[in-house]
């Protein structure tokens, strides 16, 4: 039986410098130290540590499969140690995403976000990982649809015979903990009917319809539903495979040539424009944003991230490119437009989406002062 490789990206907000801004070096050092040790001990084959705004991102390549106890416990212990370091430094919101006290076998439902795919390596295996900050779990619905179902974005859906079969989308109903799988193009309209409601229905996985080849996976955890109150943005992560009967890397990146609106931003209570940025600009400032997304591209080779002769990881910072300058300009322009509206909808989320935010404490305080209207 062919050996399989697993790609896991697990993220957590363990504490940040100067508000919800950026992950500082001491936190990176904790993650690097522990993952290097895990690599030397054979727990993982290779790794990369990076950040999306104030979220610490652990990218690990290994052979232990999805939802593996050892891999998830490694990430959990790193986040706990990093949160302790953040507390020592009095960083902001230390341990914010760690919603449970003790590890129980899997980080799903415990606060950290996770996306994983287990694959049989092809002759060439290009991978793109995305990580977003100051936004919600449904923020990848739009680009995933564009990548795998929209022929106006992905030319391969029209001219690549290996893609004419279409793709299947698993959609999670986060309110009722149910899932459904829809096939495109046959059920494209039904798919859009669901995933256009980004606060409830979230694309979790995508497969090629002809052979069930796994193509993409995204995190679906909604922190407010886990905690029962607002504890921070969901800040999702995603993995996408590319080329050879799948969308090309350029087609996977094309949906981000223009900015689009996502839920989250300041206090998780506002719509904001998503801005694609390189790692150097992966920090949130204005109104704790605008919401940002980074993308890293690499090759998986023999169960590892491909390296040069000196052992340095070969990883491309894909959004560090003038091709996305228009999206960044649009994001700034639209951010200014929305902030001019202040605390009025649609700049602020609807009442239904505000139910898990801190505004409920204000409404509860005012509640007794409401009096019935005279008949």
C-alpha positions in Angstrom: 0.0 0.0 0.0 1.5 3.4 -1.0 2.8 5.5 1.9 0.7 8.5 2.6 1.8 12.0 3.7 -0.2 14.3 5.9 -0.1 18.1 5.8 -1.4 19.8 9.0 -1.8 23.5 9.7 -2.9 24.3 13.2 -3.2 27.9 14.5 -3.8 29.6 17.7 -3.9 33.2 19.1 -1.6 32.7 22.2 -0.8 36.4 22.8 0.3 39.3 20.7 2.4 42.5 20.8 0.7 45.9 21.1 -2.9 44.7 21.1 -4.1 42.3 18.4 -1.2 43.2 16.2 1.5 40.6 15.5 3.2 37.6 17.0 6.5 38.6 18.5 9.8 36.7 18.3 9.8 35.1 21.7 6.6 33.2 20.8 8.1 32.1 17.5 11.1 30.8 19.4 8.9 28.6 21.6 7.3 27.0 18.5 10.6 26.6 16.6 12.3 25.0 19.5 9.6 22.4 20.1 9.0 21.6 16.4 12.7 21.2 15.8 12.8 18.7 18.7 9.8 16.8 17.3 11.5 16.7 13.9 14.7 15.3 15.4 12.7 12.6 17.3 10.8 11.6 14.1 7.4 12.8 15.2 7.2 15.1 12.2 9.2 15.2 9.0 9.4 18.9 8.4 7.8 22.1 9.6 7.4 25.9 9.1 6.4 28.5 11.7 4.8 31.7 10.5 2.1 34.2 11.6 -1.1 35.6 10.2 -1.4 38.8 12.2 -1.6 37.9 15.9 -2.1 34.1 15.2 0.7 31.6 15.5 0.7 29.2 12.6 2.2 25.7 12.8 2.7 24.0 9.4 3.7 20.3 9.9 4.3 17.6 7.3 4.3 14.0 8.7 3.1 10.5 8.1 0.7 10.0 11.0 -2.6 10.8 9.3 -5.3 13.3 10.1 -6.5 14.0 13.6 -3.5 12.2 15.0 -3.3 12.3 18.8 0.5 12.8 18.8 0.5 15.7 16.3 -2.4 17.5 17.9 -0.9 17.1 21.4 2.4 18.5 20.1 0.6 21.6 18.8 -1.5 21.9 22.0 1.6 21.7 24.2 3.4 24.3 22.0 0.4 26.7 22.3 0.3 26.2 26.1 4.0 26.9 26.5 3.7 29.9 24.1 0.7 31.2 26.1 2.7 31.0 29.3 5.6 32.9 27.7 3.0 35.5 26.5 1.8 35.8 30.1 5.3 36.4 31.4 5.8 39.2 28.8 2.3 40.5 29.6 1.4 40.3 25.9 -2.2 41.1 25.0 -4.8 38.3 25.2 -2.4 35.6 26.3 -3.9 32.2 25.6 -7.1 33.7 24.1 -7.9 30.7 21.8 -7.2 28.0 24.4 -10.7 27.4 25.5 -10.1 24.2 27.5 -7.8 23.4 30.4 -6.6 20.0 29.4 -5.8 18.2 26.1 -8.4 15.5 25.3 -6.9 13.8 22.2 -7.7 16.4 19.5 -7.5 20.2 19.3 -10.8 20.4 17.3 -13.4 22.1 19.5 -10.7 23.3 22.0 -10.1 26.7 20.4 -7.2 26.3 17.9 -8.1 26.1 14.2 -6.9 23.1 12.1 -6.9 22.1 8.5 -5.4 18.7 7.4 -5.2 16.6 4.3 -3.7 13.1 3.9 -2.4 12.4 0.4 -0.6 10.0 -1.8 2.1 12.1 -3.3 1.9 12.6 -7.1 4.9 13.0 -9.4 4.9 16.6 -8.4 2.9 17.9 -5.4 2.4 21.7 -5.3 0.6 22.9 -2.1 -0.7 26.3 -1.1 -1.6 27.0 2.5 -3.6 30.1 3.5 -4.0 31.7 6.9 -6.3 34.7 7.6 -6.6 37.0 10.6 -9.4 39.1 11.9 -12.1 37.2 10.1 -14.5 34.3 10.4 -14.6 30.6 9.5 -16.8 31.1 6.4 -14.3 33.5 4.8 -13.0 30.8 2.4 -16.4 29.9 1.0 -16.0 32.5 -1.8 -12.5 31.6 -3.0 -13.1 27.9 -2.7 -16.1 28.2 -4.9 -14.1 30.3 -7.4 -11.2 27.9 -7.4 -13.1 24.6 -7.9 -16.5 25.5 -9.4 -16.3 28.8 -11.4 -15.0 28.4 -15.0 -14.7 32.2 -15.2 -11.9 31.9 -12.6 -10.5 28.4 -13.3 -9.9 27.8 -17.0 -9.1 24.2 -16.3 -12.7 23.5 -15.6 -13.2 24.2 -19.4 -10.0 23.1 -21.1 -8.5 20.4 -18.9 -10.1 17.0 -19.6 -9.1 15.8 -16.1 -11.3 18.5 -14.5 -14.4 18.2 -16.6 -15.8 15.7 -14.1 -16.2 18.6 -11.6 -15.6 18.7 -7.9 -17.5 17.8 -4.7 -17.9 20.2 -1.7 -18.5 19.1 1.9 -20.5 21.9 3.6 -20.8 22.1 7.4 -23.9 23.5 9.1 -22.2 25.0 12.1 -25.4 25.7 14.0 -26.8 22.2 13.8 -23.5 20.2 13.5 -24.6 18.6 10.2 -22.8 18.1 6.9 -23.9 17.7 3.3 -21.8 17.0 0.1 -22.8 18.7 -3.1 -21.3 18.1 -6.6 -20.6 20.8 -9.1 -21.5 21.7 -11.8 -24.7 19.7 -11.3 -25.6 21.2 -7.9 -23.9 24.5 -8.2 -27.0 26.6 -7.5 -27.8 24.5 -4.4 -24.2 25.0 -3.2 -24.4 28.7 -3.6 -27.7 28.8 -1.8 -25.9 27.4 1.2 -22.4 28.9 1.3 -23.6 32.4 0.5 -24.6 32.4 4.2 -21.0 32.5 5.4 -21.9 32.8 9.1 -23.6 29.4 9.2 -22.6 27.2 6.2 -18.9 26.6 5.7 -17.0 24.6 3.0 -14.9 22.1 4.9 -13.4 19.9 2.1 -13.2 19.6 -1.6 -12.7 16.4 -3.7 -12.3 15.7 -7.4 -15.5 14.0 -8.4 -14.0 11.4 -10.8 -11.8 9.7 -8.1 -12.5 11.4 -4.8 -9.0 12.8 -4.8 -8.7 15.2 -1.8 -8.1 18.7 -3.2 -8.6 21.2 -0.3 -9.5 21.5 3.4 -10.3 24.4 5.6 -10.9 25.0 9.3 -14.5 25.3 10.4 -14.3 26.0 14.1 -16.4 28.9 15.3 -15.0 30.1 18.7 -18.2 31.8 19.7 -20.2 28.6 19.3 -17.6 26.6 21.3 -17.4 29.1 24.2 -21.0 30.4 24.1 -19.8 33.9 23.9 -17.4 36.2 22.0 -13.8 35.2 22.7 -12.1 36.3 19.5 -12.2 35.9 15.7 -12.0 32.4 14.2 -9.1 33.3 11.9 -9.4 30.3 9.5 -6.7 28.3 7.7 -6.8 26.3 4.5 -4.8 23.9 2.4 -5.2 23.5 -1.4 -3.4 21.1 -3.8 -2.6 22.3 -7.3 -1.8 21.3 -10.9 -2.1 17.9 -12.7 -5.9 17.7 -13.0 -6.5 20.3 -10.3 -6.6 24.1 -10.5 -3.2 25.6 -11.3 -1.5 27.6 -8.5 -2.3 30.7 -10.5 -6.0 29.7 -10.6 -6.0 29.1 -6.8 -4.6 32.6 -6.3 -6.8 34.4 -8.8 -9.8 34.9 -6.5 -7.6 37.2 -4.4 -6.7 39.6 -7.2 -9.6 41.6 -5.8 -10.6 42.2 -2.3 -13.9 40.9 -0.9 -15.8 41.4 2.3 -15.6 39.1 5.4 -17.0 39.0 8.9 -14.8 39.9 11.8 -12.4 42.8 12.0 -12.7 45.0 15.2 -14.1 42.9 18.1 -15.4 40.3 15.7 -18.4 42.7 15.1 -17.9 44.2 11.6 -17.7 43.6 7.9 -14.2 44.3 6.5 -12.3 43.9 3.2 -9.9 41.0 3.1 -6.4 42.1 2.2 -3.8 39.7 0.6 -0.4 40.5 2.0 3.2 39.1 2.2 4.5 37.8 5.5 6.3 41.2 6.2 2.9 42.9 6.1 1.1 40.2 8.1 0.1 42.5 10.9 -3.1 44.2 11.8 -3.3 47.9 12.7 -6.1 50.1 11.6 -9.3 49.2 13.5 -7.4 46.0 14.3 -7.1 45.3 10.6 -8.0 45.4 7.8 -8.5 41.6 7.8 -5.5 40.0 6.2 -4.6 36.8 4.5 -1.2 35.2 3.7 -0.4 32.4 1.3 2.6 30.1 1.2 3.5 27.8 -1.6 5.8 24.8 -1.5 6.4 21.3 -2.9 5.9 18.1 -0.9 8.7 15.6 -1.7 9.1 12.2 0.0 7.0 13.2 3.0 8.7 16.5 3.6 8.6 20.2 2.5 11.2 20.3 -0.3 14.5 21.9 0.7 17.7 23.2 -1.0 21.1 21.4 -0.7 21.7 23.3 2.6 18.5 22.1 4.2 16.7 25.4 3.8 12.9 25.1 3.2 11.8 26.1 -0.3 8.7 28.1 0.4 7.2 30.9 -1.7 5.6 34.0 -0.1 2.9 34.1 -2.8 1.1 37.3 -1.9 4.4 39.2 -1.7 3.8 40.3 -5.3 2.7 43.5 -7.1 0.0 41.4 -8.8 -2.1 41.8 -5.6 -1.5 45.5 -5.3 -5.0 46.3 -6.7 -6.6 44.1 -4.1 -4.6 45.9 -1.4 -5.7 49.3 -2.7 -9.3 48.2 -2.9 -9.1 46.9 0.7 -7.8 50.2 2.0 -10.5 52.2 0.0 -13.3 49.9 1.1 -12.0 50.0 4.7 -12.2 53.7 4.7 -15.8 53.6 3.3 -17.0 51.2 5.9 -15.4 53.1 8.8 -17.1 56.3 7.6 -20.3 54.5 8.5 -19.2 54.1 12.1 -21.5 51.7 14.1 -24.3 51.6 11.6 -25.2 48.5 9.5 -24.0 47.2 7.1 -20.6 48.2 8.4 -21.5 46.5 11.7 -22.8 42.9 11.6 -26.5 42.2 11.7 -28.3 41.6 15.0 -28.2 37.8 14.5 -24.4 37.8 14.0 -23.9 40.1 17.0 -25.6 37.6 19.4 -22.2 36.2 20.5 -20.4 39.5 20.8 -20.0 41.8 23.9 -22.8 44.0 22.8 -25.2 41.5 24.5 -23.9 42.8 27.9 -24.9 46.3 26.9 -28.3 45.2 25.7 -28.9 43.2 29.0 -28.1 46.3 31.0 -30.6 48.4 29.0 -33.3 45.7 29.0 -35.1 46.7 32.2 -35.4 50.3 31.0 -37.6 49.4 28.0 -41.3 50.1 28.7 -44.4 48.9 26.7 -45.8 51.4 24.3 -49.2 52.8 25.2 -52.0 50.9 23.5 
